[in-house]
């Protein structure tokens, strides 16, 4: 092969793309003319799509071999029903985010690190067309009158798209991939997300039906950790999960999902997170889970946790554990709550704060950095007391609020006279709390009076 001759794979790709370009409109028309093709708005069966591509190619005097037909049909599926040239990136299990800054400026995130992808989207007009089509697939409008949009694609992928002139240099796309499998707690230990000493702590919190607030910055692993914790919940419990985009995928047999909905182009049909929390309360939940607190719905969540709905969980964006009270104050203000009201509600609603951080030169290491407990200062304001601190290397130490955390796992959470299922949970919580204390005795001095407050630990 001469030095200036293109590799065979590149030539084949060019030929296949040329054939696809020539038949794509005809394939689209053929599929639209078949009432059963793509029923419900989804893609058609492989055989139907292959037949449409074959017929469209033959009309143009092109006879495709079996392998070429399969390849072009796959590309047609991506163009008509997927994300076009971006679809292979979204299908890559190692990719978490796909970012488009321009037709030939595409980036992907793998394991927390951004790298440029070898993808050519054509022209700015092609990128805009792709953005508009993806927004429509997510039930949203994207045009000059509505130049920025958030949407959830049929496969669960989260889309954010911005058109010029809001996007100064051209159409921008951000795609967050939602993986269907939750990590286990043991896997999070191997990945470095959980320090070994933190495992019995989080297990005890779940087993004792503690109300948890999982916090951290963007991309710190909040959803990943929460999904792993929910996978620890007993299989006879009913989880009602409330989200704006369906990202939580706990390995649990009884999960009911409620998804918020934006208003349509006429301004009707909006269902927000506050509405969904109220609906969830009427659905006989064992645990209510809010994927992300970002507005006035924080009032409904704290009210639910303060009125007997224990075992609940929520996530919240915050840079440090110390910043969490200020974030709750800001969200509470959106719901008309005073700072004092937020402090009173949060201190009694949430049993523990689990804060995650990103570290390293590329900020690729995600780990549980702190387990804290809400408490009120003498002036009535809220603070997070540190009960357990962990570093990125997996070492841990108790903080000054350790005793307060262990006390929250005591018998007052699971009374002996409760319903028949409760004593079983009490025993589980006791065993987990025993593991919790045993795992950390190497890190701090053992407190006998604290052990006596936890079922199954100490004399």
Helices and strands as residue ranges (DSSP letters): H 8-32, G 39-41, H 46-59, H 66-81, G 84-86, H 87-91, E 95-102, E 105-110, E 113-117, H 124-137, E 148-152, E 158-162, E 172-176, H 185-191, H 196-207, E 212-216, H 222-230, E 239-243, E 255-259, H 273-281, E 287-293, H 297-305, E 313-317, G 321-323, H 324-334, H 339-349, E 352-359, E 365-376, E 382-390, E 396-398, H 402-408, G 411-413, H 420-440, H 448-451
